[in-house]
């Protein structure tokens, strides 16, 4: 029986340990943080996440979806908050059967760890910070930040699921011809919470992802089971990019209050302790990581954010990492313990798609902060819905391909670009979806049929 070390007991690492345990491997998981089930350490960078089809598929495969469904809140679309005027709702899918789920990162992680530890061949060690790895011999070194004791883990295989700043990847980066790029956005984020109303009531629409799009920045809110909303402000770091609408400018209570009252007046009415929480919570960073290869000498493998960290604007970070686990598991089923074939096929299948979702996520930031309030964009969305209804197997909206299907991300990116050109041409010179030239639409779809497939 192969012995496998997993570095990182976050969402991807915990899920992967379940897959591997089911294959009969001996799995030891090392996590740098204390056990969140026994200490108030939180679940990671963000409080809640958007779980969609790809992640759901993985949870179903390990038998956890029914449990997670109980703590998830369906979000059927975007609720757009203008500075003035009425709210507007933009549905995500074709009807209420297509939705994304707001789920607590911590609760999901806890459920995955509990499921993993039900297997006798899985052990999770906490407060163990990875300090290095002997790649050739697959020996991983750790330092316990509580006891101060150094240790090492010898195994046949090491899988790194230790996030965007992966300690294992730092060692792999020293390999000749290892390609690596790390790009920080000029935007940061800060989390705020809208408290629940009386008796745990929701003060806004419960089953929606709320967006305050403001052109070059935005605020979003996801519902929590207790009636509160986790809100995230995405804003430029400095005045050079954002002017007064930047974190650099929000230096005191007065400026924070003025900024929110001017740009998010309805939010301010729901947020009694705005200034206090604003300065209490840190500003997070947004980063995209791409690299290759993901494996070393059939002994070490990178997975999830460790090899493809993305920005959160398509809600696919967790879902993409879970899909890594799905594909790695399938490769093991196909090739057994021939790790050369397993890792080779795994990275071949996933690299192109992880690059694609990274690009899609950055594109979607522009859509969320700006285009959702643009009349021409809304017209294109209406035309898109008409074409989807007319050609349901051919003209699938890009958002649906990514979120409600398991179509490869790279295919969604390519087809999305073709469809955008078609929508631009059909929307040119008209003011309503009722004015669509169906002969032209049919011709455009037919002319692009091969590329759309």
C-alpha angles and dihedrals in degrees: 000000000000116000114223129194118204116196108209129032096209122120098296096040094049092047092047091051089059092051091048093045090055087056090056099251123145103243128193116185122197121198126187094210126071118261104285089208089067103031136041097249099130127229102278136276098343133031100223138017142202111250115197141165100300093049092042090054090056093047090050091051092056093040098247105108097091090056094046092046088066092061097040127096116212115232111198097187149326121301106208117212113199122197087247133010137030127337116250130205124219114193117224099211141020093277143336091300089075117064143128124239129234106217134171112254091211095048092048092048091048092050091051093049091048090051092048093052091053084075114082090214094061124082124177120202119195135205087027110137116197109237099176148324137232096221098191094053097031093235114150123200126213141184120207106223092202103045097026090228120144119215142165135221119214116198145147094245135023122200117190115213094154099124140247094323092046114180090207093053090052087064094043089052088068090067113107114260093014107152116217136167129177120183125182120205118234085235128084131191136224126194123223131173130226104208123230120264127241113321091005095300123161113247093202135031105306101207100054141077104238119219131187100193113195105171102252097026140020148191123222133187132200123193124245127206093248092061096260127116127226106221127195125198114205109198140156115266099225142028092247088073105022106023110199088351095073138098089243089063097047097080104137142026093263095055093044092051093046092049095051095042090052098045106022107027096156091049092054090057089059097044113072099173098039101138095043094051093041092062094037095058121071127237110250127213129237117217141172119208125190125173145153145239101033095193139054125210093327090290108083128046134181121215137178120350090355088076105016116024112175138186114263101241098108094041090236106117095098093033092053092049091049088050088054087059091049093053096042088051091051091050090053090050089052100042105022112206095341088119094182091063093038096053094037093055093040095057092041090055096043108035098072091044096047090052089050096052089047089058093043091051093054091048091051092057089067090048094050099044098040121002099055087073095044118106095215091050090051090050090053090051090054092049089047090055091051092051092046090054091047096043104023096164096044111031104048114165113252092237090053093048090055100038110028101031137049092230107144112269090234090057091048090052094049095043091044091058092050092048092048090057090050092049092048091053094046094047095048111114098002132101102198139038086236088071095061114138099227094190089056091045092051091048093049093049092046092048090053097039097112093049093044089057 
